[in-house]
Amino acid sequence: MNLLQSLALKKGYLIWLVVLVAVGIALKMTLFAPSKVKVVTAEKRDMTAQVYGNGTVEAKVVVGVSSKITGRIVELYADQGDQVKRGQLLAKLENDDFRHQQLQSEAGVSRSAASLNVELANLQKARSNLALAEKNAQRFKILSEKNFVSRLEAEQYETAGQVAREEVARSTAAVEAARMEQRANSAGLGVTRSRVADTLIYAPQDGIIITRDLEKGATVSPGLPIFTLADPRTIWVKANVDESLLQGVDVGKKALISLRSSAGEPLPGHVARLGRQSDRVTEELEVDVAFDEPLKNLRLGEQSDLYITTGMKKDALTLPSASIVTKDRKSGVWVVAHGKLGFKEVTLGITDRSNVTEIVTGLNGSEQVALALPQEMTKFKEGQKVRAFK
């Protein structure tokens, strides 16, 4: 019995020993095992540095098409969204009163023309009478000097000549007055014709109608827009770009414009104008990016994303941007070597939209660089043991 009890006791000790060893191995493999870290290696690729901006589609040239006179709209020949040409008829105002005034002015011009013709005829007659009177006065003056006629008779003909001269002067003044009246009536006719013409509203330039602000039957006053017209050749995106990203952003730089209505189809553009005053609150600068081709489906105010190209590199050594950290105000990466972490300082270059950053100096491309979530990478320490996996 003692032998059996001794064997059973030893067997129990062996079982507990095995259990303890298994637990120790399990703890070493789990709780006390080095952290698993994903690693990447630097790769060479072509890169494009782009600056992001957000803005809205706007028109540089927006014209309000209005009337010069007050009147009621009787016809509209265009609507919102229509493409129009310069000189195209867009609207018509009521013009009955102005037409009557034009007819009255035309009658006045005709009457003044007739009066001028009458006065010109009177002037011609007065000049003929004057010529005859001067001849008679001269003839009777000679006869009087030779005592063939009396002095009184000669003076009568001289007086008749003076009267003829005064008649010519009066007729000349009458002709000038008739001409002045004709000019005044012609000017009045021009005014009435202008008013009649003002009842027809034409497009001042080529463009697309953004809004139709009044409808048929409405009364329009001078300066009140009937249509809002925009030139599609001057459409651009007014974007706001962070001041810290403005390096390399210049007029003429190429850009991609992503409209909210067609996010998957970026449109080519270029920087057309840079603002000269930043927003003091948001610390952003306005950058105007024009479309290379006129925008077909124009919607002013549409939200847009911009990607302005500021630089390009070929065969650049790159790493995922998430692998780059800042330690002691220095940019670098955590390199895994012999199962341990080590911080290595690097010089950074450009970063593109795919979240890849150029490594200018610090790496040769063969190193295994740790890549983890930011909150995990902040806990990394120099010499920390890790298990690398790809």
SVG drawing of the C-alpha trace seen along z (x, -y; Angstrom):
<svg xmlns="http://www.w3.org/2000/svg" viewBox="-50 -168 71 170">
<polyline fill="none" stroke="black" stroke-width="0.4" points="0.0,0.0 2.8,-2.4 4.3,-1.8 1.0,-2.5 0.5,-5.7 4.1,-6.8 3.6,-6.3 0.3,-8.1 1.9,-11.1 4.7,-11.3 2.3,-11.1 0.4,-14.1 3.6,-16.1 4.4,-15.3 1.0,-16.4 1.3,-19.7 4.8,-20.2 3.5,-19.7 0.7,-22.1 3.1,-24.8 5.4,-24.3 2.5,-24.6 1.2,-27.8 4.7,-29.3 5.0,-28.5 1.5,-30.0 2.3,-33.2 5.6,-33.5 3.8,-33.1 1.0,-35.5 1.3,-38.1 5.1,-38.2 5.7,-37.7 7.1,-40.5 4.5,-42.7 3.7,-41.8 4.5,-44.7 3.8,-45.0 6.8,-46.1 7.1,-47.7 10.1,-48.5 10.7,-51.7 9.8,-51.6 10.7,-53.7 7.8,-55.3 6.8,-58.4 5.2,-61.0 3.1,-64.1 2.9,-66.7 -0.6,-68.2 -2.2,-70.8 -5.8,-70.4 -8.4,-73.1 -12.1,-73.2 -14.4,-75.8 -17.4,-76.5 -18.0,-77.0 -18.3,-80.8 -18.3,-83.0 -15.8,-85.8 -18.2,-87.7 -21.9,-87.8 -24.2,-90.3 -27.6,-91.4 -29.7,-92.0 -32.2,-94.8 -34.2,-97.5 -33.4,-101.2 -37.0,-102.2 -40.0,-101.2 -42.5,-99.0 -44.5,-95.8 -43.1,-92.6 -45.2,-91.3 -42.9,-88.6 -40.0,-86.5 -37.9,-84.7 -35.3,-82.9 -35.3,-80.8 -32.9,-79.7 -30.2,-77.4 -30.4,-78.7 -27.2,-79.5 -27.6,-82.9 -25.5,-85.0 -24.7,-88.7 -27.6,-90.7 -30.1,-87.9 -33.6,-89.2 -34.5,-88.1 -37.6,-90.0 -40.1,-92.6 -41.8,-95.4 -45.1,-97.0 -44.5,-99.9 -47.8,-101.3 -47.3,-104.7 -43.8,-105.0 -44.9,-104.0 -47.5,-106.8 -44.9,-109.3 -42.7,-108.1 -45.4,-108.7 -46.1,-112.1 -42.4,-112.9 -42.2,-111.7 -45.1,-114.0 -43.3,-116.9 -40.2,-116.2 -42.2,-116.1 -44.0,-119.4 -40.7,-121.1 -39.3,-119.9 -42.2,-121.4 -41.9,-124.7 -38.2,-124.8 -39.0,-124.4 -41.5,-127.2 -39.0,-129.5 -36.3,-128.6 -38.8,-129.5 -39.6,-132.8 -35.8,-133.5 -35.3,-132.8 -38.1,-135.2 -36.8,-137.9 -33.3,-137.6 -34.8,-138.0 -36.9,-141.0 -33.7,-142.5 -31.8,-142.1 -34.5,-143.8 -34.9,-146.6 -31.1,-147.3 -31.1,-147.5 -34.0,-149.9 -32.5,-152.1 -29.2,-152.3 -30.9,-153.1 -33.1,-155.9 -30.1,-157.3 -28.3,-157.8 -31.4,-159.3 -31.9,-161.6 -28.3,-162.8 -28.9,-163.7 -32.2,-165.4 -34.2,-162.9 -36.4,-162.0 -37.1,-163.7 -35.0,-163.2 -38.1,-162.0 -38.8,-159.2 -35.1,-158.1 -35.4,-158.0 -38.5,-155.9 -36.6,-153.2 -33.8,-153.4 -36.2,-152.9 -37.7,-149.9 -34.2,-148.4 -33.8,-148.8 -37.1,-147.1 -36.0,-144.2 -32.8,-143.8 -34.7,-143.7 -37.0,-141.1 -34.0,-138.9 -32.7,-139.2 -36.1,-138.3 -36.4,-135.3 -32.8,-134.2 -33.7,-134.3 -36.9,-132.4 -35.0,-129.7 -32.5,-129.3 -35.5,-129.1 -37.1,-126.4 -33.8,-124.5 -33.5,-124.7 -37.0,-123.4 -36.2,-120.6 -33.1,-119.7 -35.2,-119.8 -37.9,-117.6 -35.3,-115.2 -33.7,-114.9 -37.1,-114.3 -37.7,-111.6 -34.4,-110.0 -35.4,-110.0 -38.8,-108.4 -37.1,-105.8 -34.6,-105.1 -37.4,-104.5 -39.2,-102.2 -35.9,-100.4 -35.5,-100.2 -38.6,-98.1 -36.6,-95.3 -34.1,-93.6 -31.1,-92.0 -28.3,-89.9 -25.3,-92.2 -22.8,-89.3 -22.5,-85.6 -23.3,-83.5 -25.7,-81.2 -28.7,-82.4 -28.2,-81.5 -31.6,-82.8 -34.8,-84.3 -35.7,-86.8 -39.0,-88.2 -41.9,-86.6 -44.4,-87.8 -46.7,-90.5 -44.3,-91.8 -43.4,-95.5 -39.7,-96.1 -37.9,-99.3 -34.4,-100.5 -31.7,-98.4 -34.0,-95.6 -32.6,-92.4 -34.8,-90.3 -32.1,-87.7 -28.7,-86.9 -26.2,-86.0 -22.8,-84.4 -20.0,-84.0 -19.1,-80.2 -15.6,-81.0 -14.9,-82.7 -16.1,-80.0 -13.7,-78.9 -13.6,-77.5 -13.0,-79.9 -11.2,-77.7 -9.6,-78.3 -6.2,-76.8 -4.4,-76.6 -1.5,-79.1 0.9,-76.4 0.3,-74.6 0.8,-77.5 4.4,-76.9 4.6,-76.0 1.1,-77.3 1.5,-79.8 -0.5,-81.2 -0.5,-78.7 0.0,-75.6 -2.1,-72.6 -4.9,-71.3 -7.6,-68.7 -11.2,-69.8 -13.6,-67.3 -17.2,-68.5 -19.6,-67.1 -22.0,-66.1 -19.2,-64.1 -16.7,-63.2 -15.3,-60.3 -14.5,-62.4 -11.9,-65.1 -11.7,-67.9 -8.4,-69.6 -7.8,-73.2 -5.1,-75.7 -4.5,-78.3 -5.8,-81.6 -5.5,-84.0 -4.2,-84.1 -5.7,-86.2 -3.5,-88.8 -5.2,-88.8 -5.7,-85.7 -8.6,-85.1 -7.4,-86.1 -9.6,-83.6 -9.3,-80.5 -5.7,-81.3 -6.6,-80.4 -6.0,-82.2 -8.4,-82.4 -7.2,-80.6 -9.1,-80.8 -8.8,-77.8 -10.2,-78.0 -11.4,-75.1 -9.3,-74.2 -12.5,-73.5 -15.8,-75.4 -18.0,-73.7 -21.0,-72.1 -23.4,-71.6 -22.9,-74.9 -24.1,-75.2 -22.8,-78.2 -22.2,-77.5 -21.5,-73.8 -19.1,-72.4 -15.7,-71.3 -12.4,-69.8 -9.2,-71.0 -5.8,-69.3 -3.2,-71.7 0.0,-70.1 3.1,-71.8 5.8,-69.3 6.7,-66.0 9.4,-63.4 10.4,-60.3 11.8,-57.1 11.6,-58.6 12.2,-56.5 8.9,-56.4 7.1,-55.0 3.5,-55.1 2.9,-58.4 1.5,-56.6 4.9,-55.0 6.5,-58.4 6.6,-59.7 8.0,-62.8 10.4,-62.2 12.1,-65.0 10.9,-67.4 12.7,-65.2 11.0,-63.3 11.9,-59.6 10.7,-56.0 10.9,-53.0 13.2,-50.4 13.0,-46.8 16.4,-45.0 17.2,-41.8 13.8,-41.8 14.2,-45.2 12.9,-48.7 15.2,-51.6 14.4,-55.2 16.0,-56.5 15.9,-60.1 14.9,-60.8 14.6,-63.8 11.2,-64.1 10.2,-65.3 6.9,-65.6 3.7,-63.8 1.1,-62.7 -2.7,-62.0 -2.1,-58.3 -0.6,-59.1 2.9,-58.2 5.8,-60.4 9.2,-60.8 12.3,-59.9 15.1,-62.1 17.8,-60.9 18.1,-58.5 17.2,-55.1 18.7,-53.0 15.5,-51.0 16.5,-47.7 15.3,-48.5 12.2,-47.0 10.1,-49.9 7.4,-49.5 3.8,-50.4 1.0,-50.5 -1.8,-52.7 -0.7,-56.2 -1.8,-55.5 0.3,-52.3 3.4,-54.0 3.4,-56.6 4.1,-53.9 7.2,-52.5 10.5,-52.7 14.1,-52.4 15.2,-48.7 11.7,-47.4 11.4,-43.7 8.9,-43.1 7.9,-40.3 7.9,-41.6 5.4,-40.4 4.4,-41.7"/>
</svg>
